[in-house]
Amino acid sequence: MANAIPQRDIRKSAMPRFRGHEGLRRSLRRALARGMLPGTVLLHGPPGCGKQSLAHWMARTRLCAEPDKPCDRCGSCRRALRLEHPDIHWYFPLPRPKGVSGRAKLEEALESARHERLGELRANPLRTEPGGEVRGIYLAVVRALRKQAHRRPATAEEHVFIVGEAEHLVPQEASPEAANALLKLLEEPPGPCRFILTSSKPGSLLDTIRSRTLPIRIPPLPPESVSAFLVEECDAQPAEADSAAALSQGSIGVALRFLDSSSALTEARNRALALLRAATEGKSGAAYARALEFSAGGARSQLDLLAALALWIRDLGAVCLGRDDHVVNADQLSFLRSAAGRLRLSPGQVAAAVEHVEEAQALASGNANPQLLISAMLLDLKDTFGGRR
């Protein structure tokens, strides 16, 4: 597979052409034109399904100067496509700057980091975030956003604020101050402002924020749409694109990571398969041996692996039910059939196995010892699958 995502000429456009969700976009275009869309919406759906791309499309549609919106040709659209529109403000989770203290300095450091990230996206809009790093939308960021909202729009009739991955408004180690500060802004915007929040985990948002937004669910894309994107935007070979699209489950963001054969996500998938093999062997020794391959720290970096393992187990359950056509990891169908023939799992056993992985995910999010959580999980899986001690 490809080993690099091509860079783009930022003089033309920093954002690839938006694809998919045509019916939803038609409805949103009509609602925006008629002034029927409320000032705050929440776009939610699985990771990588196009939520932030849709948010930027909505911003361009709202601020476009031409009748056929968005035209992607007028000055407003061109600036927006280059991520340079002065009235479209994009905020997203960032790592907390190290060695910075004090309200003003933290605000300045986070705003500098945001602009640096925007510059990276202008150069390579398909670049993906590294996994495992703790990120958040901190109170200092919301304060900066609030200051911007008090200013007059530079060229348009209103500001459009895009808050990506809004579930990070409440980082695990922080209080809900950032979310509450944003809530006040949503309740009483100081001027002409529109807010578009996106989230893959809307249940993690404060109830008070969700209640003040119009939720719009963004479904996964069809595999053929994902594959076409990879071919046209990344110069991927059709076979590579089809394979990555199948594994992505309708997510362009995930497919981009699978397109790189050396990516952390590809490695996580392979390691998750090794864990499943150990769990289905029915021997405690195999579970302990696999657990010792992990370090004693950095559990959050294993979240991709655990998500991949949950998918492997669901695939195993599909084969046990005779639904091979529902298998995502189709390249390992031979192993899955062999394991299903030996284990003969019931739907209840599959559900219990997935619950064990979800428990491990919760522990990993809390940064528990990876060796301990992996060994405990594998022993639970072995027992669930009917293995012997």
N, C-alpha and C positions, 0 to 999 in steps of 0.2 A: 504494500500500500504506500501511498504518498507519505513523505516524511516532513513536509513543510506546507504551510498555508501561504499562498502567494500574496505579495503586497500589492496595493492598489494605488493608482495615480490620484493623490488627494486633490489635485487641481480639478479633476472631473467630479468625483463623488467619493465621500468617505464611507458611504453605506451601500451595500449591495441592493439590487432591486428586490422589493418586497414581494413574496410569493405566497399564494394560498389564502384561505379564509375569504374567498371572494364574496360569498353571500353575506357574511358578517360585515365586511367592509361596505357593501352596498347599503346595508341598514344603518351603519354608523354615519356614512356620508349624508344620507337623508336626514338623520337626526341632528347632525351638526348644522346642516344648511337651514333647518327649520327652527333651530334654537331649542330643540326638545331634549337635548342631553344635559343632565345636571352638571354642576361645576366640578364634581369629584366623582371619578369612576375607578373601579378596581378591576383590572384585568388579571384573571387567575387561571391557572392551568399547569400542566406538567412542565418541568424544566426544559428549556430549549424549544418550546413549541411556537415561539414568535411573539411573545407578549411585549417585549420591549421594542421590537420592530414595529408592532402594531401601534404602540404608544407614540413612536416617532411619526408614523404615518398619520395618526390622528392630529398630532401637532401641526404637521405640514398642511393637512387638509383645513384645519381651522384658520391658519394664517396665510394661506395661499391667496395671491392677488387676482387669480384668473377665475372665470366662471366654472371651468372644468377642474375641480379640485381633487387631489393635488396635481398640479400640472407638471411638477418637477422641472420646470423650465424658467419660471419667473425668479426674480432676485431672492424672494423669500424662500422659495423651495430650494434653490441652489445653496443658499447659506445653511439651511437646515440639513441638507444632505451632506454637507461638509462638517457638520457638527459645530457650526460657527454662528448660528442665528442668535442675536443678542437677547431675544425674548423667549427662547426655548431653553430651559434650564434642566439639565439631567443630573440627578443625584443617585448614588448607588453605594453599596457597602464597600468599605475600605479597611485595611488593617489600621489599627491604632498606631500613630507615630510613636516611635520609641524615644525616650529621653526628652519628651516635651511635657512641660507642666505649665499651668496657668491657662485661664480661659481664652485670653486673646491669642496666645501663642499656639494653643491647640487648634483653635479655629483657623488660624492662618496656615498651619501645617496641613490640616485636612483639606483645605481649599486648594492649596498647592498640589497635594497628592491627587485631588480630583482632576485638576487641569492637566497634570502629567499623564494620568490615565486616558483622558480624552485625546491628548496628543498621540498616544500609542494606538488608540482606536482609529484615529484619522489615517495613520500609516498602515494599519492592518486591522480592519474592522472585524475580521473573522478570528482574531486571537482569542483564545479561551483563558479563563481564570485558572490558576493553579489550585489544586485541591488541598484541603487540610489546614489552610491558614485561617485563623480566626478573624473575621471581618464584622463590621457593624456600621450602622448609620447612627452616629453618636449625637448627643445633645448639641455639641458644638456645630455639627453640620446643620441641624435644624435651625439653630440660631442664625447661621449664615443664610439659609434659605429664607427665613423670616425677614431678614434685612433686605434681601433682594425683592421680596414681595411688596415691601413698602415703597420701593422706587417706582417711578413711572416707566411704562414700557418704552423701549428705545425707538422702535419703528412700527410696531403693531398696535392693535387696540387692547391687547391683554397679554399677560404673561402666561406661559404654559410650563408648569412644573411636572417633570416626570420623576417619580421616586421608584427606582427599580429595586426589586427584591425587598419589598417593604417589610417583610417579616423580620428583617435584621434591625428594625427600629428598636427591638428589645433584645440586645445581645445577652447571652446566658449569664455573664458575670456582672451585668449592669441592672439598674432599676429601670422602670418604664418611663423615665423622665423624657426621653427623646420622643416616644410615641405620644405622651401627653402634651408635649410642646407642639407637635404637629397637629394634634387634635384641636388645640385652641386656634391654630391658623386656619384649619378647615372650617371651623365653626364661624369664625369672624375674619374672613380675608380682608386685608387692609385696602385692597384696590381691585382692579379687574384681573382676576387670576383664575386659571383652570388647573386642576390637579389630576394627574393620571398616575395611579399607583399600580404596580405589578407585583404579583406574588405567586410562588409555587406552593406556599403553605399558608393559605389565607386564614386557617384556623389558629395560626400563631399570632395573628394581629389582635390588638385589643378589641373587645366587642364594641367599645364606643367608637372606634375608627371604622370598623366594618359597617356599623349601623348608619354611618354618615356618607357611605359611598354607594354607587350603583354597581353591583357586581356583574361582571361579564365574563363568562367562562370561555376560554380559548382551547379548543380541542386539539389533540395531536394531528399532525399533517399526515396525509397518505404517504406510504413509502415511496411511491413513484415521484411525488413532489420533492421529497427530501433528496432522492437520487438525482433528479434533474438539477437541483440547486448545486450539488457537489460537482457535477459535470461542468456546469456553466460558470460557476464562480471559483472553483478550485482546480479546474483542469484535471479532475479525477477521471480515470478510466472507467467506463461503464460498469465493469465487473466489480471494481473497488467500490464504486458509488453504491451499487445495489447491495453489496455486503454490509457496508456501513449503515445504509438506510434501514436494512432489515433489523440490525441490532439496536438502532436508535429508538425504536418504538414511536416514530413520528416526531422526533425531536432533531432539528437541524443542529442545535448546539451539541447534543450528544454525538450525532453522526460526525461532526467535525473532529471530535476527539478520537473516534474509532477510525477515522481516515488515516491517522498516523499510527503505523504499526508499532512504533516505539513509545506511544503515549502512555501516561500513567493509567488511563482508563482501560486500555488494552491489557496492560500488565495486571490490573485489578481483576479483569474478567478471567484471565488465565489462572491467577492465584485462587480465585473463588472456585473454579472448576476443580483445582487440586484439593481444596477443602471439602468439596462435596464428595469427591472420590474417597477421601479419608473417612468421612462420616458414614458412607455406605459400606465400607469394609467391615464394620462391626467390631473393630478392635480398638481398645483404649490406647494402645501403644502408638497407633497411627495418628490419633488425635493429639496426643502429647507431642509427638515428633513435629507435627505441623505447627503447633502453637509455639514451639521453641524457635521457629524460623522468624518470629516477630520480635521486635525490640520491646523493651519494657516501658517505652514512652511513645508519645505521638499518636494516641488512639484516633484522634479526629482525622488523621490522614488515611484511616482504614474505612471511612464511610462509603467510598466508592466500591471497595471490595465487598462490604456487607450488602450493599444494594445489589451488586452483581450476583452474590450468592442467593439472595432471596429470589431473583429471577431464575437462576438455575433450578431452584427447588420447585418453582411454579411450572417450569418446563417439564421437570420430572413428573409432577402431578398430572400435567396434560397428557403425557405419554401413558401414564398408568390408566387414564380414563379413555385411552384410544383416540385422543385428539391430537395426533401428530401435527395437524395443520395449524395448531395454535402455538407451536413451539417457536420461540424467538431465536434461540441458539441452534439453528438447524444444522450447522456444520458438525455438531456433536450428537446427532440423532442416534447414531449407532450405540454410543455409550449409554445414552438415556434409555434406549430400548432394553439394553442388557440389564441396567440397574432396575428398571421397572419390572422386568421379568423376575428378578431375584426377590425384590422387596414386596411387590404387590401391595402398594400403599393404598389406604383408603383416603377419601377426601379429608376426613378428620385428621389423619396423620399428617397430611401435607399442610393443612392449616396450622397444626401445632408446630410443625417444623419452621414455618414462616414466622410464627410468633417468637420462637427462640431467637431467630435472626433479628427481629425487630427489638427484642430486649437487649441484644448485643449492640444494636445501633444506638439505643438510648444510653447505654453505658459508655460507648465510644464518644458520643457527643459530650458526655461529662468528663472525658479524658481519663477514663479508667485504664489500668494496666492492660495493654493489648494481649500479652501472653496469657494472663488470667482469663480475660473475657473470651478469647478465642478458644482456649482449652475447655472452659465450661460450656460454651456454646456447642462445640463439636461433640462433647460427651452427651449433652442433651439431645442433639440430633441423632447420635448413634442409638440412644435408647428409644427415641421416637420411631426410628426406622426399624426397631426390633433387633438391634445388635446385641452381642454378648460382651460382658466385661472381660 
